[in-house]
Amino acid sequence: MKIVYFNYMWDLWGVSLGSTIKAIELLKALEKHGHEIKSYWRRDDIERKGGGNGVYKPTFRDFLKKHLDRYLHEPNQLLKNIPSIKEESAILEKEKPDLVISRMDSYVYSPVSLSKKTNIPFIIEVDSPSSYEKIVFQDYYRSTRKLLYWL
């Protein structure tokens, strides 16, 4: 069986290390059982990998983000699905998988909507309900609870 795996964690080798290793081991086990795996780590944060010369000058965008991020985080996360749908649609067209597995992320709906549209079976990988994590551990951001629960 050919499986496409989408993961949306941004800090794979830092805070999310345990979840990253779990996903890697899951995919290795599936390969060991004869499945072909195509992994797509969609949002790894390149800036955290030590790029640049170590000198950072704040930008106007940084200023806006500092003051508006609390309120614009949720709409921003939802809007990220628009380019993701186009990109992931191209991936599914190219790979032609039998199954899609996706890491659960609070505002990501692109893989499930594409799986429904293309009639490809879909499995979601979950550590804990991400709506709970957002509300309890990331309460800095203004979030719409009903939207989080629905997603």
Secondary structure, DSSP 4 states (H G I P E B T S, - for coil): -EEEEEE--S-TTTTTHHHHHHHHHHHHHHHHTT-EEEEEETT--GGGGT-S-S-----HHHHHHHHHHHHHHHHHHHHTHHHHHHHHHHHHHHH--SEEEEE--TT--HHHHHHHHHT--EEEE-SS-HHHHHHHH-TTS---HHHHHH-
